[in-house]
Each structure stands twice: as structure tokens, then as C-alpha cells.
């Protein structure tokens, strides 16, 4: 699995919070347990770490006694995901692991089911929604997918490539965030809902053990809640090259293109096709590094500004507000100094 943790748009936090409120429950204690301040919810551009979102996910699951956040007429009681992991852990390969994970979810939920349709070319995970259950929101599909996909990827020790995704629901406000979660080839308002995976994982052996399961469960779902884009994409290669060195040593576009052995114009064109620019990749990395440092509580804001490449704290404050719509102090844990 990719070691790059990344951040998650606050719009997905709001989706989770809406699920809690629909159940008539106050989400404030859950947000507090996850270290997510009310100020962040007021800023549409704000982002939270995968660890914070994972903590919120767990807090909601416990608070509602429903690990599916009340999005199905039958609750997914607390402890269900652990039981699903244990059931799938003894599978011999990816095919059996997928069958057990999807089968378990069919037993637990009433309204939504995922049916694998396998050919030599692809593994299509087809969603079926029970008649009379109404159209499911994208957040429900994503919650289901994360639980099944995250578990199977971990069991075989690989990030399984997602080739395309189609959903019958309307595109939500956070459509771009769901493209990061699934893949770039994602369409809404379609006749049916499905996700296509590359089939090679079916034959891979399950490599996890009861011992590694303990660590996985301790870190879940933060450990798999963010799925990065195609690892073979040029943007991923650029991110990897930048991650491997201090920010002060990041090369300009021409030098990096030479390092990657492609023409600078070709790099620019391919990144544009993937919805990126060299500057957008650098900004996103600096943003995520800054957020992680702020949330750790270590170092002053001035120190963090220097670490992410700003000579002046005031310039860092301006850039941070542009990236997230919030102040650096909004990302400090409670009780941590703001400077």
C-alpha cells in the first residue's frame, strides 16, 4: 500500500456529519474526538488528515452503533468490520477474499449489495440497490467500497488498480474528491453503478496473518481510507520524486523532466491530461506536509513555514489560507500553542 497518507476534503467530513444528524445525534463529541475543529467545517476548502478522518469514522461507528453510518435500513453494528476481516483472513487468494468480503456485506446490509462479475479482462463490482430503498447517495457507495476494497488490498498486500467507476446517483459537490478515491474515469448519472478493477489480484495469495491483523485493525480505517491515483501515472512519479528529497531541494520543472527522461513539454501535457500541473502537485504536497506538522503539535508555525519552503511566516499564512481556506492555528491540536 502507498505510504503517502495525504489529506481529505472537509466536504467528506460534512457528508459523515450529515449522516449523524439524520439519526438525531449531536456530532460535536465525535468531531472533538477526531480533533476536527468547528472552524474547519466552516471553510469549504479545508482538509483533514486521513488519521483524523479515520478517527471520525470510528467515533461515528461507535456513537451510532452502526459502521455504515445509518445509510442502510439495517445497521452495521460495531464490530462488524472486525468480523469481516477475520472471515476474509483465512481466504487463500484475492478471489476468495473478495467473495468473502462482499458476501459478508450482503449478510449485514439490507438495501445495498455488491456482486462481483469476473471476466479475464476485468473484475466488475456491480452494486444492486433493493427496490423501494430509494437512490443511494455517493457517500453510501464510497463507504461500502472503502470497506471492501481497503480490506482486499491489505489482504493481498497490493493496491489493486481501479480502472473505471460508474454510479447512478447525481454528482455530489465533492465529485473531484471521489475521483481521487476511485479513479479519474468516474461518471455519475449512469444507468447502473459499478467499479471495474484490474483482475491480476484474484490469483494473488493472501499474505496477512492474525498478528498483522491486530496492527491493521489498530490503524483502520485511516490506513486505507485515502486511495491514491494510478501509481503508474506521471503525477504519481512526480510526487514520488519530490517526496524523496527535502523541499529545499525540489527541482524546477525542466530539471525534473530531465530526471524522469521526458521532454518538459511532454511532462506538462501528460500532467494536464491527468488534471494536474507541476505547481499543483508541489502545492498539494507542501499543504499536506504542513497539515501533518501542524497536527503533530511539534515545532512553531514559523518553524513549519521554513520547513515547507517559506522564508516569511506571513507568506506561509497567506498560502495556507489559499490552500485550505483556514488559518494554520485552526489545525493545531487543542492546548497546543499557536506560534
C-alpha positions as CSV (number, residue, x, y, z in Angstrom):
1,X,0.0,0.0,0.0
2,X,1.1,3.5,-0.7
3,X,2.9,5.1,2.2
4,X,1.8,8.6,1.2
5,X,-1.1,9.4,3.5
6,X,-2.5,12.6,2.1
7,X,-5.5,14.6,3.2
8,X,-9.2,14.5,2.7
9,X,-11.6,17.4,1.8
10,X,-13.8,18.7,4.5
11,X,-16.8,18.1,2.3
12,X,-16.4,14.4,3.1
13,X,-16.4,15.2,6.8
14,X,-19.6,17.1,6.2
15,X,-21.1,14.1,4.5
16,X,-20.3,11.9,7.5
17,X,-21.7,14.6,9.9
18,X,-24.9,14.8,7.9
19,X,-25.4,11.0,8.4
20,X,-25.1,11.5,12.2
21,X,-27.5,14.4,12.2
22,X,-30.1,12.4,10.2
23,X,-30.1,10.0,13.1
24,X,-30.9,12.9,15.5
25,X,-27.4,12.6,17.2
26,X,-25.1,15.5,18.0
27,X,-21.8,15.1,16.1
28,X,-19.8,17.5,18.2
29,X,-18.3,14.9,20.6
30,X,-17.3,12.8,17.6
31,X,-15.6,15.7,15.8
32,X,-13.9,16.6,19.0
33,X,-12.6,13.0,19.5
34,X,-11.2,13.2,15.9
35,X,-9.5,16.6,16.6
36,X,-11.6,18.4,13.9
37,X,-12.4,21.9,14.9
38,X,-15.7,23.6,14.0
39,X,-13.8,26.3,12.2
40,X,-12.7,23.8,9.6
41,X,-16.3,22.8,8.8
42,X,-17.0,26.5,8.1
43,X,-14.3,26.5,5.4
44,X,-15.2,24.7,2.1
45,X,-11.5,24.4,1.1
46,X,-10.4,22.9,4.4
47,X,-8.9,19.5,4.6
48,X,-8.3,16.9,7.3
49,X,-5.7,14.2,7.6
50,X,-6.5,10.6,6.9
51,X,-5.8,9.9,10.6
52,X,-8.4,12.5,11.6
53,X,-11.0,11.2,9.2
54,X,-10.3,7.6,10.3
55,X,-10.8,8.7,13.9
56,X,-14.1,10.4,13.0
57,X,-15.2,7.3,11.1
58,X,-14.5,5.1,14.2
59,X,-16.2,7.6,16.6
60,X,-19.3,7.7,14.4
61,X,-19.4,3.9,14.2
62,X,-19.3,3.6,17.9
63,X,-21.6,6.6,18.6
64,X,-24.3,5.3,16.3
65,X,-23.5,1.6,16.8
66,X,-23.5,1.5,13.0
67,X,-20.3,1.2,11.0
68,X,-22.4,2.1,7.9
69,X,-23.4,5.5,9.4
70,X,-27.2,4.8,9.2
71,X,-27.1,4.7,5.4
72,X,-28.9,1.3,5.2
73,X,-32.2,0.2,6.8
74,X,-30.2,-2.4,8.7
75,X,-27.4,-1.1,10.9
76,X,-23.9,-2.5,10.5
77,X,-23.3,-3.0,14.2
78,X,-20.0,-2.1,15.9
79,X,-17.5,-4.9,15.5
80,X,-18.9,-5.9,12.1
81,X,-15.7,-4.8,10.2
82,X,-13.5,-6.8,12.6
83,X,-15.7,-9.9,12.0
84,X,-15.4,-9.3,8.2
85,X,-11.6,-9.1,8.5
86,X,-11.5,-12.3,10.5
87,X,-13.8,-14.1,8.0
88,X,-11.6,-13.0,5.0
89,X,-8.3,-13.5,6.6
90,X,-8.3,-17.3,6.1
91,X,-9.1,-16.9,2.4
92,X,-6.4,-18.5,0.2
93,X,-6.2,-15.8,-2.5
94,X,-7.7,-12.5,-3.7
95,X,-10.6,-14.1,-5.4
96,X,-11.7,-15.9,-2.3
97,X,-11.0,-12.8,-0.1
98,X,-13.2,-10.7,-2.4
99,X,-16.0,-13.3,-2.3
100,X,-15.9,-13.4,1.5
101,X,-15.8,-9.6,1.9
102,X,-18.7,-8.9,-0.5
103,X,-20.7,-11.9,0.9
104,X,-20.3,-10.6,4.5
105,X,-21.5,-7.1,3.5
106,X,-24.6,-8.7,1.8
107,X,-25.4,-10.5,5.1
108,X,-25.0,-7.3,7.1
109,X,-26.9,-4.8,4.9
110,X,-30.4,-5.0,3.5
111,X,-30.6,-2.2,1.0
112,X,-27.2,-2.3,-0.8
113,X,-25.2,-5.3,-2.2
114,X,-22.1,-5.7,-4.3
115,X,-21.9,-8.5,-6.8
116,X,-18.6,-9.4,-8.4
117,X,-18.8,-10.1,-12.2
118,X,-15.5,-11.6,-13.3
119,X,-14.0,-11.9,-16.8
120,X,-10.5,-12.4,-18.0
121,X,-10.3,-8.7,-18.7
122,X,-11.7,-7.1,-15.5
123,X,-13.4,-7.6,-12.2
124,X,-16.6,-5.6,-12.2
125,X,-18.1,-4.9,-8.7
126,X,-21.8,-4.3,-9.5
127,X,-24.0,-2.5,-7.0
128,X,-27.6,-3.6,-6.5
129,X,-30.0,-1.4,-4.5
130,X,-33.1,-3.1,-3.1
131,X,-36.3,-1.9,-4.8
132,X,-38.1,0.6,-2.6
133,X,-34.9,1.5,-0.8
134,X,-34.5,4.7,-2.8
135,X,-31.5,6.1,-4.6
136,X,-28.3,5.9,-2.5
137,X,-26.0,8.9,-2.2
138,X,-22.4,8.7,-3.5
139,X,-21.2,8.7,0.1
140,X,-23.0,5.4,0.7
141,X,-21.4,3.8,-2.3
142,X,-18.0,5.1,-1.3
143,X,-18.4,3.9,2.3
144,X,-19.2,0.4,1.0
145,X,-16.3,0.4,-1.5
146,X,-13.7,1.6,1.0
147,X,-14.6,-1.2,3.4
148,X,-14.4,-4.0,0.8
149,X,-11.6,-2.6,-1.4
150,X,-9.4,-1.5,1.6
151,X,-9.6,-4.9,3.2
152,X,-8.9,-6.9,0.0
153,X,-5.9,-4.7,-0.9
154,X,-4.5,-5.2,2.5
155,X,-5.0,-9.0,2.4
156,X,-3.1,-9.4,-0.8
157,X,-0.5,-6.7,0.0
158,X,-1.1,-4.6,-3.1
159,X,-3.0,-1.6,-4.2
160,X,-5.4,-3.0,-6.8
161,X,-5.7,-0.7,-9.8
162,X,-9.2,0.8,-10.3
163,X,-9.9,1.2,-14.0
164,X,-13.3,2.9,-14.0
165,X,-16.3,3.6,-11.9
166,X,-19.9,4.4,-12.8
167,X,-22.7,5.5,-10.5
168,X,-26.4,6.1,-11.0
169,X,-26.6,8.9,-8.4
170,X,-26.1,12.6,-9.3
171,X,-22.6,14.0,-9.0
172,X,-22.1,15.4,-5.5
173,X,-20.3,18.7,-4.6
174,X,-17.2,16.7,-3.8
175,X,-17.0,14.9,-7.2
176,X,-13.3,15.7,-7.6
177,X,-12.6,14.1,-4.2
178,X,-14.3,10.9,-5.2
179,X,-12.2,10.8,-8.4
180,X,-9.1,10.7,-6.1
181,X,-10.8,8.0,-4.0
182,X,-11.8,5.8,-7.0
183,X,-10.1,6.9,-10.3
184,X,-10.2,9.6,-12.9
185,X,-12.6,7.7,-15.1
186,X,-15.6,8.3,-12.9
187,X,-19.0,9.2,-14.2
188,X,-22.3,9.9,-12.4
189,X,-25.9,9.8,-13.5
190,X,-25.4,6.4,-15.2
191,X,-27.9,3.5,-15.7
192,X,-26.1,1.3,-13.3
193,X,-23.5,1.5,-10.6
194,X,-20.2,-0.5,-10.7
195,X,-16.5,-0.3,-10.2
196,X,-14.0,-2.1,-12.5
197,X,-10.8,-3.5,-11.1
198,X,-7.7,-4.9,-12.9
199,X,-8.1,-8.8,-12.4
200,X,-4.5,-9.8,-11.5
201,X,-5.2,-9.6,-7.8
202,X,-7.6,-12.6,-8.0
203,X,-4.7,-15.0,-8.2
204,X,-2.5,-13.3,-5.5
205,X,-2.2,-15.2,-2.3
206,X,-3.5,-13.7,1.0
207,X,-0.3,-12.7,2.8
208,X,-1.6,-11.4,6.1
209,X,-1.7,-13.2,9.4
210,X,-3.6,-12.9,12.7
211,X,-0.6,-11.0,14.1
212,X,-0.6,-8.4,11.2
213,X,-4.4,-8.2,11.5
214,X,-4.0,-6.6,15.0
215,X,-1.9,-3.8,13.6
216,X,-4.2,-3.4,10.6
217,X,-7.3,-3.0,12.9
218,X,-5.5,-0.6,15.2
219,X,-4.8,1.7,12.3
220,X,-8.0,1.1,10.3
221,X,-9.7,2.8,8.5
222,X,-7.1,5.6,8.4
223,X,-4.6,3.2,6.9
224,X,-6.6,2.7,3.7
225,X,-9.2,5.5,3.6
226,X,-7.3,7.5,1.0
227,X,-6.7,5.7,-2.3
228,X,-4.1,7.4,-4.4
229,X,-4.3,7.8,-8.2
230,X,-2.9,5.3,-10.6
231,X,0.7,4.6,-9.3
232,X,1.8,4.3,-13.0
233,X,0.5,7.8,-13.8
234,X,3.0,10.6,-14.4
235,X,1.6,12.6,-11.4
236,X,2.4,9.7,-9.1
237,X,6.0,9.6,-10.4
238,X,6.4,13.3,-9.9
239,X,5.1,13.1,-6.4
240,X,7.4,10.2,-5.6
241,X,10.4,12.1,-6.9
242,X,9.5,15.2,-4.8
243,X,8.8,13.1,-1.7
244,X,12.2,11.6,-1.9
245,X,14.0,14.8,-1.1
246,X,13.8,17.9,1.2
247,X,11.5,20.7,-0.1
248,X,14.5,23.0,-0.4
249,X,16.0,20.6,-3.0
250,X,12.9,20.3,-5.2
251,X,14.0,20.9,-8.8
252,X,12.3,23.1,-11.3
253,X,10.1,21.6,-14.0
254,X,12.8,21.4,-16.6
255,X,15.3,19.6,-14.2
256,X,12.6,17.1,-13.1
257,X,11.5,16.4,-16.6
258,X,15.2,15.6,-17.5
259,X,15.4,13.4,-14.4
260,X,12.3,11.5,-15.5
261,X,13.7,11.3,-19.0
262,X,10.9,13.0,-20.8
263,X,10.6,16.4,-22.5
264,X,9.3,19.2,-20.4
265,X,6.5,19.9,-22.9
266,X,5.5,16.2,-22.8
267,X,5.5,16.3,-19.0
268,X,3.3,19.4,-19.0
269,X,0.9,17.8,-21.5
270,X,0.6,14.5,-19.7
271,X,0.1,16.1,-16.3
272,X,-2.6,18.3,-17.8
273,X,-4.4,15.2,-19.1
274,X,-4.3,13.8,-15.6
275,X,-5.8,17.0,-14.2
276,X,-2.5,18.3,-12.7
277,X,0.3,20.7,-13.1
278,X,3.8,20.6,-11.7
279,X,2.8,23.6,-9.4
280,X,-0.4,22.0,-8.2
281,X,1.4,18.8,-7.2
282,X,4.1,20.8,-5.3
283,X,1.4,22.9,-3.6
284,X,-0.6,19.8,-2.6
285,X,2.5,18.1,-1.1
286,X,3.5,21.3,0.8
287,X,0.0,21.6,2.1
288,X,-0.2,18.0,3.3
289,X,3.3,18.2,4.9
290,X,2.3,21.4,6.6
291,X,-1.0,20.0,7.9
292,X,0.7,16.9,9.2
293,X,3.3,19.1,11.0
294,X,0.7,21.4,12.5
295,X,-1.4,18.5,13.7
296,X,1.6,16.8,15.3
297,X,2.0,19.8,17.6
298,X,5.7,19.8,17.2
299,X,7.6,23.0,16.3
300,X,6.3,26.5,15.9
301,X,4.3,27.8,13.0
302,X,7.4,29.8,12.0
303,X,9.5,26.6,12.0
304,X,6.9,24.8,9.9
305,X,6.7,27.7,7.4
306,X,10.5,27.4,6.9
307,X,10.3,23.6,6.6
308,X,7.8,23.8,3.8
309,X,9.8,26.4,1.9
310,X,8.6,29.8,3.1
311,X,11.2,32.4,4.2
312,X,8.5,34.5,5.9
313,X,5.7,33.2,8.2
314,X,3.3,35.8,6.7
315,X,3.8,34.3,3.2
316,X,3.1,30.8,4.7
317,X,-0.1,32.1,6.3
318,X,-1.3,33.6,3.0
319,X,-0.5,30.4,1.1
320,X,-2.1,28.2,3.7
321,X,-5.3,30.1,3.7
322,X,-5.3,29.9,-0.1
323,X,-4.8,26.1,0.1
324,X,-7.3,25.3,2.8
325,X,-9.4,28.4,3.4
326,X,-8.3,28.3,7.1
327,X,-5.5,29.5,9.4
328,X,-2.6,27.3,10.4
329,X,-3.8,27.7,14.0
330,X,-7.1,26.0,13.1
331,X,-5.1,22.8,12.5
332,X,-3.3,22.9,15.9
333,X,-4.5,20.2,18.4
334,X,-6.4,21.7,21.4
335,X,-4.0,23.0,24.0
336,X,-1.1,23.5,21.6
337,X,0.5,26.9,21.2
338,X,-0.4,28.8,18.1
339,X,3.0,30.2,17.3
